[in-house]
Amino acid sequence: MIRKEVCTPVEHLMGGKGTTKLYHIQTKEELGKAGRLYARVVLDSGCSIGWHRHLGETEPYYILKGEGTFVDNDGSRTTVTAGDICTIEDGQYHSMENNSDKPLEFIGLVYNL
């Protein structure tokens, strides 16, 4: 099956700023029991995904384009660019910010342990 991506805009995702654009690679239904999100995520300038926690699941981010600030479980802030992988383990908190003037794009995969 081939289909086109569809954008699902989410305002203030996890309490973040602005609109997060989710381009689902697979829907929650297609993922079944394996997980709940597999998407290309786009944060425009000034947008963010708020501080949140994962329980019983993990989530890697794979940065595709742009520059962002990844806020890790310990509160450390790291600048990330294309090719970086941010790993969020079970029980950890994190957030992502785009403080640059260009869009930040990454793949997010939330899967169950």
N, C-alpha and C positions, 0 to 999 in steps of 0.2 A: 504494500500500500504506500502511496505517495500522497502527501497533503502539504498544504502551505501553512506556514506558521501564522498564528493568530496572536495578536498582542492583547494581554489583559492588563490594563493599567490599575495599579493599586495605590490609593492615596494613603500616605503616612504609614507605610508598611512597618509593623512592629513598633509604632510610635515614632518613626523616622520623619524626615522632612521631605516635602514635595511628593512627586509621583514616581513610583517604581514601575517600570514596564517589564512585564513577564512574557516572554515568548516561549511558550511551552513546547519542549521537544517531545515529551510524552505527558499526557494528562494524568491526573491522580488515578483515574479509573484504569488507564493503560498500565500504570505501575503496579496496580493491585496491592498485594500485601508487602511488596518490596520497599515501598516508600511513598512519599506524597508530593515531591516536587523534583522535576528535571527540566530546567529552563535556561534560556539565555536571558540574562538580566541586564537591563540598561538603566543606569542612573544618570540623569542629566546633571549639569552643573548645579551645585547647591543642594542636591538631593541626597538622602541617606536612607539606610535600613536601620531601624532603631535597635538598641541594646536588647537582646533576647537570649533565651536559653533553650537548648535541645536536651530532652530527656528520652532515653530509649532509642535514640537515633543519632546520626552524625551527618555532617554537611561539609563537603569540600567546595571551595570556590576556585575556579580556574580563570584567571584574568586573561581576557582576549585583547582588549584595546583600552587605551586611556590610562589614567592614573587615579588612584584612590587611597584612602586611609583605612586600613583594617585595624579595628580595635579588638584586641585579643582578650581572652578570659581574665588575664591578670591586669587589664586596663592599659597595657602597653599599646602604643600607636605606631604602626609601621606603614610607610609608603609602599604601595604595590603597583606593579606595571605588568604589561603583557608577558606571559610565561610564568608568573608567580602562582603558587598554589597555597591557599589559606585552608588549613585543616581545623575543623571544629569537631571536637570529640564529645562523646556522650556526657551530658551534665555540664558542659561548658557554655558560657555566655560569649557573645560577640556582637559587633555591628560593623557596618561598612559605610563610608562617607565619600562623596565626590566633592572635593574642595577645589577642583581644577576648573578650567573654562571649557573643557571638552567632555563629551559623554564618556562614561566608564561602562565597559561591557565585560561581563563574565558569565561563566556557566555555573549554576548552582544545582546541586543534587542533594536532596534530603532523603536519606534511606534508612530503613529500620535495621536495628542490630539483631 
